[in-house]
Amino acid sequence: MTAKANEPSTHAGQAGVSLARQLLLWLLLPQLVLWMAGGVATYRFAAGYANQAIDASLLQASRSLARQLKPIGNGLLIDFPRAAQDVLEADPADKLLYMVSSPPGQFILGNQSLPAPVLPTQDAAPVEPALNTPYFYDGTMPMEGRAALHAPTGQPLRLVALYLRFGDEVNAPQTMLVQVARSSANREELAQRILVDMLLPMSSLVLLMTLIVWLGIRAGLSPLARLRQQVEGRAPTDLAPLQLASAPRELWSLATAINTLLAAVQNTVATQKRFIGDAAHQLRTPLAGLKSQTEIALQSTSDPELRARLQRVHDSATRSAHLVNQLLTLARAEPESVMAQDRKRFDLQRLAQTLTAEWVPRALRAQIDLGLDDSATVPVWIEANELLVRESLTNLIDNALHYAGAGSQVTVRVMADWASATPQALLQVSDTGPGLSPADRERVFGRFVRASDVGQGCGLGLAIVKEIVERHHGEVQLDAVQPHGLCVSIRLPLSPAPAN
């Protein structure tokens, strides 16, 4: 037997990623991609709509400007009053720039720095521009002075070019180019405002959808969480089938597989327990007969060698009978047994008094002072199986008489502990024997573990005590006694006194 019961080890560092997080990630990742793609598409649409609005205003301004240019003979009359010019340049942040040239490229009026129009080409050769057809294009106007420090690459513009024909039958027809430009900064600002105004509602919808998806995932995985709680919350000896009131088909398959495994384990454990119980019952009668026969043989022979051999046989039969009785007690202490479930309220103080008195003759033969500390004047009531609690106290007294040694003292003590968080009954068996080392105190609760070769024990006494105490929701502890010795303490839930 080992110092501690074997327990399944868990490695938190090796635990996988949460299933809920994986599902959330795989559901939100496409939403994020679509959100980004929607943002790009929205920006392009916004830029296109802004261009359409600006292009429409540029075309209207270019036609209005062209109407102010009237042909006279072989020249042009520019009817462009200062008031009209002030209207075009009214907004200092978004001025309309214009230039009139005739023939195209020969400056007449406006801003001479406007970039030339970009005409379509065919077979790498420029195409003759169509008259009265607007050409929209983007360009850059170089800056001068301090403005060049802030925009070294120039000011981006959106321009329209309009080619017009003027002249009459007398004068040769000529071509005139009217260009009107507006800064692209306002277009970018408008596109960004449209983008922000559209992305904010989209972002709110994505967050709302994320919340809905998360709640849906939690609701969908709730049966799995209930299954986990059933598995985590049960005792290692609880092999009852898992119960699921409503669960998805996939989880039903998992629960069915686990229940099938639990049923197989339960059947194996029950078979082993039945075998131990049946074997112990079947062995009791022949062992008792063997002991009786060896006792009779010892009394009827005087041969020293034969008596020595018979004594060894008698000791072996006694040890085997004790082991069988311990195995039966251990089987009765199992939680599935009827005895472990049959409980009643009784006075632990009276039980300890009666049992101590029964063991006094054996203690006297072993030259050990066995006594009961009767300082507790009131009954100490507990609700438990009296036969199993009696067996545990018997094992403690038996161990103390076995290992304490002649001339030592063994004291049984019962009291009510009201200082703990929950009221408890405290049962102690202490001795002034050699005691146990700290390492042995950790491992003697294992089955078939003996810390000493003294006596004929089988290493099951303390294991039975621990099993019985734990079945009654209590705890058992070993402590050293100064200057030497051992104290075994059992704590059981205290029960209210019965009504008179």
Salt bridges, closest charged atoms under 4 A:
ASP55 OD2 - ARG158 NH2 2.80
ASP79 OD2 - LYS70 NZ 3.99
ASP86 OD1 - ARG82 NE 3.36
ASP94 OD2 - ARG182 NE 3.32
ASP138 OD1 - ARG158 NH1 3.14
ASP138 OD1 - ARG187 NH1 3.36
GLU188 OE2 - ARG187 NH2 3.60
GLU232 OE1 - ARG228 NE 3.99
GLU295 OE2 - HIS314 NE2 3.85
GLU305 OE2 - ARG309 NH2 2.88
GLU334 OE1 - LYS273 NZ 3.43
GLU334 OE2 - ARG447 NH2 3.76
GLU336 OE1 - LYS273 NZ 2.85
GLU358 OE1 - ARG390 NH2 2.65
ASP373 OD2 - ARG413 NE 2.82
GLU386 OE1 - LYS344 NZ 3.24
ASP398 OD1 - ARG362 NH1 2.76
ASP398 OD1 - HIS402 ND1 3.18
ASP417 OD2 - ARG491 NH1 2.65
ASP440 OD1 - ARG443 NE 3.05
GLU467 OE1 - ARG447 NH2 3.66
GLU467 OE2 - ARG471 NH1 2.63
GLU470 OE2 - LYS466 NZ 2.72
